[in-house]
């Protein structure tokens, strides 16, 4: 017995399949690259052996810490979030072990880094993590749930929600949310509904906002995407998108 699909159903299934393939092939958020498999399991196993030989006295057999700080778990992520792997690599290579710093080779060091990543639930891949400062600097240590406010670097693309005010070329956001990493696409209807109840304590000075016609949104709650730049005077957003959320600034 054969089951025949109507042409419309066949096209629908084909569309679902194509969407699934496209989602799988979509490039990852650059900020989250560390979660794409940047070391191999074999590399982490060698790192485990090197760690066991010289690091457990201070950092514990399970990396939970002791005389030295934890290298696994929330404490590690809180301390290292936003730093790149080259900073961790150099810290280990140049100052560890504490009683005999500098004896670790680059290869042993990068394998210990791989073991630390594995111990923090960061997945392995097929590639070997290279003991190269330029390459290691490309990977930031970021929680799986995404970067928190303090770990988002300057000039990253972010999204915020806040109350828009200003005139002419001077526009600001107040009562605004903390920045979160974003892609340069318009907010979905679901995201805008969520934004309607969002508020915060941040303030942003908007740059290059005039092409997005801010005047009709003055006094309103808006969803803004832009490149963040924290300076000593203010936090700037170089605007790449602006959408209205609510005609009032309250919740």
C-alpha positions in Angstrom: 0.0 0.0 0.0 1.4 3.3 -1.0 0.5 6.6 0.6 0.3 9.5 -1.8 0.8 13.1 -0.7 -1.1 15.9 -2.2 1.3 18.4 -3.9 0.6 21.0 -1.3 1.5 18.6 1.5 4.7 17.6 -0.3 5.7 21.2 -0.7 5.0 21.8 3.0 7.2 18.9 4.0 9.9 20.0 1.7 9.7 23.5 3.2 10.0 22.1 6.7 13.0 20.0 5.7 14.7 23.0 4.0 14.1 25.2 7.1 15.7 22.5 9.3 18.7 22.3 7.1 19.1 26.0 7.0 18.9 26.2 10.7 21.6 23.6 11.1 23.8 25.5 8.6 23.2 28.9 10.0 26.5 30.5 11.2 26.9 30.5 14.9 26.9 33.7 16.9 30.6 34.8 16.9 30.5 35.6 20.6 29.4 31.9 21.3 32.1 30.2 19.2 33.6 28.4 22.2 30.4 26.3 22.2 31.0 25.0 18.7 33.7 22.4 19.5 37.1 24.0 19.6 39.1 21.1 21.1 39.2 17.4 20.7 38.4 14.7 23.3 41.9 13.2 22.9 43.4 16.6 23.6 41.4 16.9 26.8 42.4 13.5 27.9 46.1 14.4 27.5 45.3 17.6 29.4 43.7 15.6 32.2 46.9 13.6 32.6 49.0 16.8 32.7 46.6 18.4 35.2 46.7 15.3 37.5 50.5 15.4 37.5 50.9 19.0 38.6 47.7 20.9 39.4 45.6 18.9 41.9 47.4 20.1 45.0 46.1 23.6 44.6 43.0 23.2 42.4 41.7 19.8 43.5 41.3 16.5 41.7 37.8 17.6 40.5 38.9 21.2 39.7 36.7 22.5 42.5 39.6 24.5 44.1 41.5 24.5 47.3 44.7 26.5 47.9 44.0 27.8 44.4 40.8 28.9 42.7 38.2 26.6 41.2 38.7 25.8 37.5 35.3 24.3 37.0 31.8 25.4 37.9 30.1 28.8 38.6 33.2 30.2 40.3 35.4 29.6 37.3 32.8 31.1 34.9 32.2 34.1 37.1 36.0 34.8 37.2 36.8 34.2 33.6 33.6 35.2 31.7 34.4 37.5 28.9 38.1 36.7 28.9 39.5 34.9 25.8 41.3 31.5 25.9 44.6 33.2 25.3 44.4 34.9 28.6 43.7 31.6 30.4 46.5 29.9 28.4 49.1 32.5 29.3 48.0 32.5 33.0 48.6 28.8 33.1 51.8 28.7 31.1 53.5 31.7 32.6 52.6 31.4 36.3 51.7 27.7 37.0 52.4 25.6 38.8 52.9 28.1 41.6 56.0 26.4 43.0 57.7 26.0 39.6 56.2 28.5 37.1 57.1 28.4 33.5 58.0 24.7 33.2 54.8 23.8 31.2 55.3 23.6 27.4 52.9 25.4 25.1 51.5 22.0 24.1 50.9 20.8 27.6 49.3 24.1 28.5 46.8 24.1 25.6 45.9 20.5 26.5 45.2 21.6 30.1 43.0 24.4 28.7 41.1 21.8 26.7 40.6 19.7 29.9 39.3 22.7 31.7 36.8 23.4 28.9 35.6 19.8 29.0 35.3 20.0 32.8 33.0 23.0 32.4 30.6 21.2 30.0 31.9 23.0 26.9 31.6 20.4 24.1 34.5 18.9 22.1 34.8 18.8 18.3 37.0 17.3 15.7 39.6 20.1 15.6 42.6 20.4 17.9 42.9 23.6 19.9 46.1 25.3 18.7 48.7 26.8 21.1 48.6 30.0 19.1 47.9 33.3 20.8 46.0 34.8 17.8 43.8 31.7 17.4 43.1 31.4 21.1 42.1 35.0 21.3 39.2 34.3 19.0 37.4 32.3 21.6 35.7 34.1 24.5 34.7 32.2 27.7 31.0 32.6 27.7 28.2 30.8 29.6 26.0 28.5 27.4 23.0 30.8 28.2 24.9 33.7 26.6 27.0 36.6 27.8 26.0 38.6 30.8 26.2 42.4 30.7 29.8 42.6 31.9 31.2 40.1 29.4 29.8 41.8 26.2 32.8 43.6 24.6 32.8 47.1 23.1 31.6 47.2 19.5 29.5 44.0 19.9 26.1 44.1 18.4 23.5 44.3 21.2 19.8 44.8 21.8 18.3 46.9 24.6 14.8 48.2 25.5 14.3 51.6 27.0 12.4 54.9 27.0 13.4 57.2 24.1 13.8 60.9 24.5 15.5 63.8 22.8 15.3 66.1 19.8 17.2 67.0 16.7 20.5 64.9 16.8 20.6 64.3 20.6 18.6 61.1 21.5 19.0 58.9 24.6 17.5 55.8 26.1 16.7 55.8 29.9 15.1 53.2 32.2 16.8 50.8 29.8 17.7 47.1 30.1 21.2 45.7 30.3 22.6 45.0 26.8 22.3 41.4 25.4 24.1 40.0 22.4 21.9 40.3 19.3 21.9 39.5 15.6 21.2 42.3 13.1 17.7 41.3 12.4 14.4 42.9 13.4 12.8 41.8 16.6 10.1 39.1 16.2 6.5 39.8 17.4 7.2 37.5 20.4 10.3 39.5 21.3 8.4 42.8 21.1 5.7 41.5 23.3 8.3 40.4 25.9 10.0 43.8 25.5 6.7 45.6 26.5 7.3 44.6 30.2 11.0 45.0 30.2 12.7 47.9 32.0 16.0 48.6 33.7 18.4 51.2 35.1 20.8 51.7 32.2 21.1 54.8 30.1 22.5 55.0 26.5 23.4 57.8 24.2 22.2 57.0 20.7 24.5 57.6 17.7 23.5 57.6 14.0 19.9 57.2 15.0 18.3 59.8 12.6 17.9 57.4 9.6 15.5 55.4 11.9 13.2 58.4 12.4 13.2 58.5 16.2 10.9 61.6 16.5 7.6 59.7 16.3 8.8 57.4 19.1 9.7 60.2 21.5 8.5 59.4 25.0 7.8 55.8 23.9 9.4 52.5 24.9 11.5 51.2 22.0 13.6 48.2 21.1 17.0 49.2 19.8 19.8 47.3 18.2 23.3 48.8 17.9 27.0 48.5 18.4 27.8 49.2 22.0 30.8 51.4 23.1 31.4 52.2 26.7 33.4 55.3 27.3 34.3 57.2 30.5 31.5 59.7 29.8 28.6 57.6 28.6 27.6 54.3 27.0 27.0 54.8 23.3 24.9 52.8 20.9 25.6 53.1 17.2 22.1 52.3 16.1 21.4 49.6 13.5 17.7 49.2 14.2 14.8 50.8 16.1 11.3 49.4 16.7 8.5 50.8 18.7 7.3 48.6 21.6 4.8 50.7 23.6 3.5 54.3 23.5 4.2 54.6 27.2 7.5 54.1 29.1 6.1 52.4 32.1 5.5 48.6 32.4 
